[in-house]
Amino acid sequence: MRLAIADPPYLGRAARNYGPGADLKGFGQGPNTGHSGNPRQTLTHPDAALWDDPETHRRLVEHLVADYDGWAIAMASDNLRHYLQWTPPDTRVAAWLKPRPVPTGARVTPSWEPVLVYIPRGRRDRSTGAVMADRFACPPPQTFVGAKPRPWTRWVLDMLGYDQDADSVDDLFPGSGSVAWEIAQAVIL
């Protein structure tokens, strides 16, 4: 089956976090570092502002529904109201709980993020694999805004029922490289 993990720039935060002039101080282990301290090509993206438009996110959902058997999308909690109107009714809402959330300057610090998961048909009942919780607790890495911890990817792959012998997984937003790294580790195991 064809699977995808999408961790796009969050709606309403893209230009601020990834656009030219983004404030990236305090993230990473030095200038231009990724999830493990390795140099990254860039911390910003010139088209980041496109992701502050809900229409861009709606088109992403259309692409996932049309081109993949199963998929997951990460987002900020206030993005959920948009995404739920665009996703199929049998899409699951899972929660990544962040025990030590990154302070945002807002009055209420977000301590969880929704992950919408469209489990491939034929993998939705307990007879097709391990039973998974729809919540996962793991602190965010202290690298840069939007980076996911490696165990987060394993959790998402498990929810999708990933089978290394039968599936391919596309990481649609490579960012830190953490998702691609974990997918590669799952294939090796």
Secondary structure, DSSP 8 states (H G I E B T S, - for coil): -EEEEE----TTTHHHHHSTT---TT-SSSTTB-TTS-B-S-S--TTGGGGGSHHHHHHHHHHHHHH-SEEEEE--GGGHHHHHHHS-TT-EEEEEE-SS----SSSS---EEEEEEE--TT-SSGGGS----SEEE----SSSTT---HHHHHHHHHHHT--TTT-EEEES--TTSHHHHHHHHHHH-
